[in-house]
Amino acid sequence: MKTILVFGVSPKLGTGYQICQLVKQCQPSWRCIALVRDETFAKQLSEQGIGCHVGDATDSSMVSQLCALAGPDATIISTLGGETGNYLAQRIIIDCAEQANIRQMVLVTSLGCGDTWSTLSLRAKQAFGHAVREKSLAEVWLQTSTLKYLILRPGGLQNGELTGNAKCYFQQEVHGLIHRIDLAKVIIDKIAHQQLDNKAYTVIDPNLKFEH
């Protein structure tokens, strides 16, 4: 039985939440473990068959416990963001994963990280450049770890139905949008087909257009 350990699941129903829901639909035999901060939300997810634990990803003892619970064959998925989630928590997760002999991880960052920094406009750099730089640090920490990894840099994230049109681009300058559920589907499919290839991809849905 495959196990995934998800960090970044919140009541905002973002990508982390979409991953948990899609696993139940598309890969019902997988065991899904999630760390959440909100107790009420954790109870809701537990009732759906998701192994929920309440805590913070900056708590290394909690993260270590979850890594041990998930076991060495688990795949970690982190969609964390925010003040501590962009880098600090990611570093703790990666370190704890190595200590637990977990061998693979999917990290969701954003367009503009790493070698895509130059594709951001000056306005974008001024608006959210600090967060992008922190996320880039997390990418490097993962890339220089012992973990087999996949880094996904989504374009603008939107809520919406599954389109099935998301595409991954390697070392190509692309801009665009993607529905959170499509990003979740890409992650699940990559894990299911063992396509963690130690690369970073930009992910967008080329059929979605910016509204002017």
C-alpha positions in Angstrom: 0.0 0.0 0.0 1.4 3.4 -1.0 1.5 6.1 1.6 1.5 9.8 1.0 2.3 12.4 3.7 0.8 15.8 2.9 1.9 19.1 4.4 -0.1 22.2 3.5 -3.7 21.0 3.9 -5.9 23.8 5.2 -9.5 24.9 5.5 -8.9 27.2 2.6 -9.3 24.1 0.4 -6.2 24.7 -1.7 -4.0 22.3 -3.5 -3.1 20.2 -0.4 -6.8 19.6 0.3 -7.5 18.8 -3.4 -4.7 16.2 -3.3 -6.3 14.4 -0.3 -9.7 14.4 -2.1 -8.4 13.2 -5.4 -6.4 10.4 -3.7 -9.6 9.1 -2.2 -11.3 9.2 -5.7 -8.4 8.1 -7.9 -6.2 6.0 -5.7 -8.4 4.6 -2.9 -5.9 2.0 -1.9 -3.3 4.7 -0.9 -2.9 5.7 2.7 -3.1 9.4 3.1 -1.7 11.2 6.2 -2.0 15.0 6.6 -0.7 17.5 9.1 -3.3 20.3 9.7 -3.4 23.2 12.2 -7.2 23.4 12.7 -8.8 20.7 15.0 -12.3 21.1 13.6 -11.0 20.7 10.0 -8.9 17.7 11.1 -12.0 16.0 12.4 -13.8 16.6 9.1 -10.9 15.1 7.1 -10.6 12.1 9.5 -14.3 11.3 8.9 -13.4 11.1 5.2 -10.7 8.5 5.9 -7.7 10.7 5.9 -5.2 10.2 8.7 -5.2 13.7 10.2 -2.8 15.0 12.8 -3.0 18.5 14.4 0.1 20.5 14.6 2.6 22.8 12.9 5.2 21.9 10.3 7.8 24.0 12.1 7.6 21.6 15.0 10.4 19.2 14.2 9.3 16.6 16.8 5.8 16.5 15.3 7.2 16.2 11.7 9.6 13.5 12.8 6.7 11.5 14.4 4.7 11.8 11.1 7.7 10.7 9.0 8.2 7.7 11.2 4.5 6.9 11.0 4.4 7.2 7.3 7.5 4.9 6.9 10.5 4.9 4.5 8.4 4.0 1.5 6.2 7.0 1.8 6.2 10.0 -0.6 6.0 13.4 1.0 4.1 16.2 -0.7 4.4 19.7 0.5 2.3 22.6 -0.8 3.2 24.8 2.2 3.5 28.6 1.8 3.3 31.7 4.0 5.8 33.2 6.4 7.2 30.0 7.8 6.0 27.7 5.1 8.0 29.1 2.2 11.4 27.9 3.6 11.7 27.2 7.4 9.0 24.4 7.5 10.2 22.9 4.2 13.7 22.6 5.6 12.5 20.9 8.7 10.3 18.5 6.6 13.3 17.6 4.3 15.7 17.1 7.3 13.2 14.9 9.2 12.4 12.9 6.0 16.1 12.1 5.6 16.4 11.1 9.2 13.4 8.7 8.8 15.0 7.3 5.6 12.1 8.5 3.5 13.3 8.5 -0.1 11.1 10.8 -2.1 9.3 14.1 -2.0 7.2 16.4 -4.2 7.6 20.1 -3.5 5.2 22.7 -4.8 6.7 26.2 -5.1 5.8 28.8 -7.7 6.6 30.3 -11.1 9.6 32.5 -10.6 11.6 30.2 -8.3 15.1 29.1 -9.1 16.1 29.5 -12.7 12.7 31.1 -13.6 13.4 34.2 -11.5 14.4 36.2 -14.5 11.0 35.6 -16.1 9.2 37.6 -13.4 8.4 41.2 -14.1 9.8 44.0 -11.9 6.3 44.5 -10.5 5.9 40.8 -9.7 9.3 40.8 -8.0 8.3 43.8 -5.9 4.9 42.3 -5.0 5.9 38.8 -4.0 9.6 38.4 -4.8 10.5 37.8 -1.1 8.3 34.8 -0.9 9.6 33.5 -4.2 13.2 33.8 -3.0 12.3 31.9 0.2 10.7 29.2 -1.9 13.8 29.0 -4.0 15.8 28.3 -0.9 13.5 25.4 -0.1 14.1 24.1 -3.7 17.8 24.1 -3.2 17.6 22.4 0.2 15.6 19.6 -1.4 17.9 19.4 -4.5 21.0 19.0 -2.3 19.4 16.4 0.0 19.4 12.7 -0.4 15.8 12.6 -1.5 14.6 11.7 -4.9 12.4 14.7 -5.8 10.0 16.5 -8.1 9.6 20.3 -7.9 6.5 21.8 -9.5 6.2 25.6 -10.1 2.6 26.3 -10.9 1.5 29.5 -12.7 -1.4 31.5 -11.2 -3.5 29.2 -9.1 -7.3 29.3 -9.5 -10.3 27.4 -8.2 -12.2 25.5 -10.8 -13.2 22.2 -12.2 -10.7 19.5 -13.4 -9.8 20.2 -17.0 -7.2 17.5 -17.5 -5.2 19.9 -19.6 -2.3 20.8 -17.3 1.2 20.5 -18.8 4.7 20.4 -17.3 7.4 22.4 -19.0 11.1 21.8 -18.3 13.5 24.7 -18.8 11.0 26.7 -21.0 9.8 30.1 -20.3 6.0 29.9 -20.0 3.3 31.9 -18.2 -0.2 31.0 -17.4 -2.8 29.7 -15.0 -3.8 26.4 -13.6 -6.7 25.1 -11.5 -5.7 23.8 -8.1 -7.4 20.5 -8.7 -5.4 20.0 -12.0 -2.2 20.7 -10.1 -3.3 18.0 -7.6 -4.0 15.6 -10.4 -0.5 16.2 -11.9 1.1 15.4 -8.5 -0.9 12.2 -8.0 -0.2 11.0 -11.5 3.5 11.7 -11.2 3.7 9.6 -8.0 1.5 6.8 -9.4 3.8 6.5 -12.5 7.0 6.9 -10.5 8.0 10.0 -12.4 10.0 11.8 -9.7 13.0 12.5 -11.8 15.0 15.1 -9.8 13.8 18.0 -12.0 11.9 21.2 -11.6 8.9 21.9 -13.9 6.7 24.9 -14.5 3.0 23.7 -14.6 0.2 25.5 -16.3 -3.0 24.8 -18.3 -2.2 26.4 -21.7 -6.0 26.6 -22.4 -6.6 28.9 -19.5 -6.3 32.6 -20.4 -5.8 35.7 -18.4 -8.9 37.9 -18.3 -8.1 41.5 -19.2 
